[in-house]
Amino acid sequence: MNSTVKITKKGQITLPKKIRQLLNSDTIEFEIIDDNLVLKPVQSVSGSLSSYAKKGLGFKSARDLAWEKAVNDKHK
């Protein structure tokens, strides 16, 4: 799918509806690969960390637990 859009003076663009629907995310990552701009949907950070969260656990504690688990998993 190809689409041409204008960049505003503020550097903003409007993604066409079909592209927004295909991305299925309200956050996107811009990446430049060999002179091409690639848009990638970014999944919710809170959703990706939800498996590490425990009820009543604050963000910092959940983040620390997730970090510790990731380090342990990498060095097994």
N, C-alpha and C positions, 0 to 999 in steps of 0.2 A: 504494500500500500504506500503510495506517495501522496504528499500534500505539501503545498507551499503556504507559508504564513509570513506575516510582516512582524518585524521586531519594532516595538515602540521606542520612543525616545528614552524611556525608563529601562529599556532592556527586557521588556516583558513580551511573551508570546501567548497566544491562545491556542491550546491544542484542540484539534478538531474532535468532535464528539465520538466518532468511531475509534479514534486512537485512544482517547481517555477510557472508553469501554474495554478496549483490548488490553490496556495496561492494568486495569482493575486495581488501581492503587491511587491514593491522593498524594503520594510522594514519589518522585522519580530521581534517578541518578543520571547525570550527564557524564559521558566518557568519550574521549576523542581517540579513535583507533585509525591509524593510517589516513589522516585527513578527513575522516568521517565522524560525524557526531552521532553517538549511539545513546538512546534513551532506554533506561532499564527501570522497571518498577521496583520500588523498595518496600518490602513488607514492614509492617508495624514493628518498631523496636520493642514496644511493650508486649506485643504478641509473641515475639521470638524469645523473650526472656520469661514468659509466663510459666514455663515448666520448672524454672528455678525458684519461683516466688512461693513463699509459704504464707498462709493467712496471717495477717498481722505483722508481717515482716516489712520493714521500711525499704525504700529504694536502695540506699547505700548497702544495707546488709544483703539484699537480693543480688546486687551487682557483685559484691565481694564473693558470695557463694558461687555465682556463675563463673567468675574469673578463676576461682580456685578449682572448680570442676574442669574447666577448659584446660588449665595447665596440667592437672593430673591426668586427664584423658590423653593429652599430647605426649606425655612422658611415660606412658605405660609400656 
